[in-house]
């Protein structure tokens, strides 16, 4: 078997059975084959406790997201010197992510072992000191590096000596930890791209007795038990998935024994289990969670072996369905194999099949899809329907680090895209169709409220993206403040819907030449000439700035082949002699910017720069 | 799976050695990768595989294959 095959097998084994032995075996394979076909990500870790047992699990969970963690692990308890010293190994690793792991007992005696002998004033002062210290380190790091920072908050660990009295006191230990965490969040929020890893909640979920290893805290300063190690590995991977644009976008669901109990083809609409009381209530609770995901911007699709009209009848008519036809962006309900149906859904929705999560109660279907489409995340729903919700939620497939207006509207937009597809079939000519759509584009610089969405688009857009440079919110703010950059976003409306912010571009002017650093559009906006209007605008802006040429680059990835020819189609000339990637050129001495498509009404926001 | 085999599988996964090479001579002195941090992983993996919890003393003293077997024996796992 090839090394990539062996690695994939080890990754699957970890997915099926999460245990230390499987993670260790996978780690050894990854360490031996640093050239495996996974995308590498450099991670520096600064810590004040023994995180080593966590490393195999972090590496394993990163590998499950398609990433190879290249880790620099700072020495034990030297967080300050590593971060304050620009020549430290931490910076030498040139991290793409910094992970800070702090154990409270290592930072503050007052808030841990000496809590009872401290006065309320001491404790307040100590909370401020700890928060100041952490904020100080991260501020210094931020001046030296733009890498996102993941830092944990603090769990409740010790059984308070006060016992039941603890809960009665405003100055109790629990209250102090809660206050510490709250102040930490408030202060760190002001530094761009710093994210809290919620040890507090994860410990609560796992349970302190299951999560905290007092033995190993004393023997090796390693305070985490197996259950907590596994939970944290998964948790860190969620952040990386969100930061690296590896998040999933679409949940594809089976119907029988997944959305409802029983088989619609046999039991009929009145026979299936679905309702407000047991046994149908578990399925209804599951549907409620799915609706939450829909409201968060996750696309929903159905893939079921059934007669289409039977399933649609349930969606339209069953009184206890939470999910309705309008929530479903696309479906494949037929008797074909599910892997083919998933491929068909990916085409219909125009998104990558690797952004799919497929959930089914049938082991055979799950294994079939896994074997045919290893890039799809498969959840085999097992056991009681009441646990389905957790089986989806625990994975954090759809987690993001921001929640934008566009996220809320996304599912609706895909559904109205399906409606405009209909209009396309009814309109005579394509031109007529475009005119009927009544497209309005608005171009301008992003504002404080749209920077998160701007950053998200650079991180999540894979297909219509010429360079796939990923930028954080902090990066965008810095570029906005630098006059040599042009930062543009495009909002689009048609007669059916407001698609929101769907295009981003960044240019960098350098004397006579303006470079197009980033040009990306959300796929749902394509095929309407929006990209032409956007490019025309960028060329016009560049010309206004007085440059002679605009140059662009196409950097190929596995997914952006559709824009390989983009610059040629736009009328750029390829400079064969130019060695660098910015080989597509528009020379204003030879030709003026093109005309914008007449069917798009263009408006400019005033703050545009 | 016999307890012996189960134990060897743990050693194999943690230290990346062949199960056939594991015998009563196997110890922290003969396995290159057996350092203090791998030792932590070994303890975690053993506790997981045999569903037991070592005491502090036990987890520090299991520095060879025979010692691991002996301590597991104290937890009622026979070889």
Interface residues (C-beta under 8 A of the other chain):
Chain A: X19 X20 X21 X22 X24 X25 X28 X50 X52 X53 X56 X215 X216 X218 X219 X220 X222 X226 X229
Chain B: X9 X10 X12 X13 X14 X16 X36 X37 X40 X41 X44 X45 X47 X48 X49 X54 X55 X56 X59 X60
